[in-house]
Amino acid sequence: MVRNIVVLGGNSHPQMTENVCNFLGIPACDRILSKFSGGESRCEIKDSVRGKDVYIIQSGSGHVNDNLIDLCIMISACKIGSAKRVTAVVPLFPYSRQPDWPYNKAGAPLSRSSESSSKKDYTFESVPPTPRPGGPRSAGLSNGVNGLTEKLSKNSENGHREVNGDSLPKRSDTLSSVGSNGVYPDLTKRSFTTHDYENQTNINGFRPKPGYKQWVAQAGTLVADLLTCAGADHIITMDLHDPQYQGFFDIPVDNLYGKFLLQNYIQTHIPDYKEAVIVSPDAGGAKRATAIADSLNMDFALIHKERRPIKFTDHRNASMMLVGDIANRVCILVDDLADTANTITRAAKLLKREGATRVYALITHGVFSGDSIARVNASAIDKVVVTNSVPQEEHRRLCPKLEVLDISPVFAEAIRRVHHGESISVLFQLA
Ligand SMILES: O=P(O)(O)OC[C@H]1O[C@H](OP(=O)(O)OP(=O)(O)O)[C@H](O)[C@@H]1O
C-alpha cells in the first residue's frame, strides 16, 4: 500500500481507475462527478486531499470535450482543496493530434498559386500574408493582404463601398458568414471567417487560390494551457501522436511508450515473428515502427499515405504506396492510433494485394469512432491488437478480431515511482 497518495478517477475510464487502485492497494478517492441539469459539470471531492499527492485518471475518449472539462475542474478542485501536487494521468491525450502550426497541410501560403509573386519577390525577410482582410500586412509580398482586400472590394456590391483595411471585420469579431444557401454575404459588411476559404465556392465572385492555407485553431496549445491553468503540476500520458507536443507544456510530461507491450505481444503471440515484416501505415509513424523492427531485428516496410483532401476532414481521399517487399510474409502494421480505422484497413488491403499472408494491426490507442469496428470486421486485417488506453469492452464485444493489452500496470508503476521520486526511465525499457 502506498501512503499519502490519492487516486481520483474521472468518468472516462472507470476500469482503468479500478485497476490502478488495485495495483497500488488503495481505494479510489470518493467524489461526486456529475452534471447539473443545464449540462455543466459538477465536481465535489469527498475525501480530504490536503497535503496529498493526487493522481487524476482521465482519458481522452468517449465524450472527449466533457471529459476534458471534467479533468480541468477536478484538478482545480484538488488545488483548492490544498493538494500538495496534482498529476493528470491521461492515457490517451485529447487534442494531441492538433498541436500543429495553425495552418492545414495543404502547402505553404500561396506556394502553389499561379497568380502569386514570382520567386524573385521572396526574400528571407518575407512574411506570408495572413489569409483574411484587415489582418497584418505582408512585409515582403506584393500580393498579400492589400491584394486580397482590393479583390474583395471589387467584388462587393458593384464596388459601392470603399474598403478600408481598418474598418473590415476583425477575425475575433467573426463567427460564421456562410448563408444557408451556401452563398457568402458581403464580406465588407458582415462577418467573415477563414473557414470561408475551406468551402472555396464563391465569395461574391472571389475564388481563393488553391494552396491558400486555412486558419486552423491551435487546439493542442490551448488544451496544454488549460490544464496548466487549472493547476496540473505534472502530466503522465502514453504515445503522444506528436512527441514534440510535450514542449507545449511548461510542467513535466512523462510520455510512456506502448512499444514494449506491443513488442512483447509480437514475441509471444506471433509464430516465427522474425520472418514477419513490421509495416508503418504512414510516414508519420515510421519512427515508431522502425523502433520496434530494430529492437526485434525484423524487416521493415513503409506505406506512404498521401492525403490530398478536398475538405480538411476528408480522410478517404488519400492514395497509398508500399515501399518494401512483403510478398508471402506475415505483416505487422504498427501505429499509434486507429480512429476511423481507414488507415489500417486500407493498408491491410494493400498488403494483401501485394501478397501478404496474414496481417496484424498493433495499435496503442484504439479509439474506433463511428463505424470503424464494422470496417475492421469487413477488412483484410486478421487481428487487431490495442491497449486499453481507452475503454475497449464495447469494441471487444463487437469485434472478434480485437485483442486488448492492459496498460494499467504500467500507469500504476509510473504513479508509484513518481510519488516516491524514483526514476521512471525503467518503464521505457520494459519488455
Ligand atoms: O484511423 P484513422 O482515422 O485513419 O486515423 C489514424 C491515423 O491518423 C494518424 O495519423 P495522421 O493521419 O494524423 O497523419 P500523421 O501520422 O502524418 O500525423 C495516426 O497516426 C494514424 O496513422
The ligand as a Tripos MOL2 file, in Angstrom:
@<TRIPOS>MOLECULE
LIG
   22    22     1     0     0
SMALL
NO_CHARGES

@<TRIPOS>ATOM
      1 O1         -7.9130    5.6100  -38.1570 O.co2     1 LIG1
      2 P1         -7.6960    6.8680  -38.9420 P.3       1 LIG1
      3 O2         -8.8700    7.7900  -38.8680 O.co2     1 LIG1
      4 O3         -7.2580    6.5830  -40.3370 O.co2     1 LIG1
      5 O4         -6.5360    7.6910  -38.2380 O.3       1 LIG1
      6 C1         -5.3570    7.0700  -37.8090 C.3       1 LIG1
      7 C2         -4.1700    7.7300  -38.4320 C.3       1 LIG1
      8 O5         -4.1860    9.1210  -38.1230 O.3       1 LIG1
      9 C3         -2.9540    9.4740  -37.5170 C.3       1 LIG1
     10 O6         -2.0540    9.9330  -38.4370 O.3       1 LIG1
     11 P2         -2.3760   11.2180  -39.3380 P.3       1 LIG1
     12 O7         -3.2240   10.8180  -40.4900 O.co2     1 LIG1
     13 O8         -2.9160   12.2810  -38.4540 O.co2     1 LIG1
     14 O9         -1.0320   11.6060  -40.0220 O.3       1 LIG1
     15 P3          0.4350   11.7920  -39.4600 P.3       1 LIG1
     16 O10         0.8670   10.4870  -38.8500 O.co2     1 LIG1
     17 O11         1.2080   12.1200  -40.6710 O.co2     1 LIG1
     18 O12         0.3680   12.9180  -38.4550 O.co2     1 LIG1
     19 C4         -2.4420    8.1890  -36.8960 C.3       1 LIG1
     20 O13        -1.0430    8.1790  -36.7420 O.3       1 LIG1
     21 C5         -2.9140    7.1390  -37.8380 C.3       1 LIG1
     22 O14        -1.9900    6.8640  -38.8560 O.3       1 LIG1
@<TRIPOS>BOND
     1     1     2 2
     2     2     3 1
     3     2     4 1
     4     2     5 1
     5     5     6 1
     6     6     7 1
     7     7     8 1
     8     7    21 1
     9     8     9 1
    10     9    10 1
    11     9    19 1
    12    10    11 1
    13    11    12 2
    14    11    13 1
    15    11    14 1
    16    14    15 1
    17    15    16 2
    18    15    17 1
    19    15    18 1
    20    19    20 1
    21    19    21 1
    22    21    22 1
@<TRIPOS>SUBSTRUCTURE
     1 LIG1         1 GROUP 0 **** ****
